[in-house]
Amino acid sequence: MILHVFGSHGFANFLLFMMILAVLNRYVFRGIIHVFQERVLPGLMNRYEKMLRWILAWQKAGMGIGIFIPAVPDFCDAVARKRKQSSILPEW
């Protein structure tokens, strides 16, 4: 209030805002932050770890399928067209 009298309205409003945030932090945010850090965050981390373990367990199968399935249409196309020898490689 004293700063308002001296004409420093912006700084006075800033200090008032900071005091309100300090009170909110002390009585409201601490409980919310504690619950988040002690319960919610470990649960999220456990689910993320399980998902990563599942993905890595199926990685080899997924890589094999990911390589084989796109190769099938290409092979069928090559057989159907009866491609000639590549013109890039020299004939010996």
N, C-alpha and C positions, 0 to 999 in steps of 0.2 A: 504494500500500500504506500509505503514511503516513496518508492521509486515512481509511482504514478503522480505523486505530488510534485516531484522534481522534473517530470516530463519524460521519463524513460519508460514509456508505455510498452514498447516491444520487449525490453529486457524484463520488466515486471511480469508481463504475461508469460514469458518463457520460464521464469522462476516459479510462478504459480503452477504452470503445466508440469514442471519437473517435480514439484512437491506432490502433486496429485498422482503422478506415475510412481513415486517412491512409496506412497501409502498403498496404492493398488498392488505394487510388487510385494510389499510386506504381508498384506492380509488376503490377497486374492490369488495372485499369480504363483506364489510359492507352492501352494497346494496343488494347483493344476500342473505345474512343472514337475513336482515330485511324482504325481500319479503317472504322468507321461513317461518320465525316465525310469520308473521302477516297474511299470506294468505294460504300457502300450509299446514302448520301444523294444524291450526284450522279445515281446511276442512277434513284432514285425521282423526282427532279426532272425528269430527261429524259423519263421515261415520262409524268409528269403534263403536261409541256409538249406532248408529242405528242398526248395525249388532248384537251387544250384546243384545239389547232390543228385536229384532226379534227372536233371538235364545232362550232367556229366556221365551218369550211368548209362543213358541211352545215346550218348554221343557217337560211339562207334557204329551202332546200328543205323543211326540217322545219317551218318556220313556215307555208309554203304548204300543206303536207299537213295540218298541225294545224288550219288554218282551214277548208280545203275539206271534209275528211272529216266533221266534225261538222255542217256545213251541209247535206250531202246528205240525211240523214234528215229534217231539219226542212223542207227544200224539198219533199220527197216527201209529207210529212204535210200541208203546206199545200195542195198540189195535190189530194191525195186528199180532203180535207175541203171544198175550195172555200170557203175562209174568206171571210166578208163583210168589208166595210170596218170598220176599227177603230172602236169606240165612243168611244175617247178623243179622237180628232181631230174637230173640228166639220165638218159638211157645208157646203160653200160653194155 
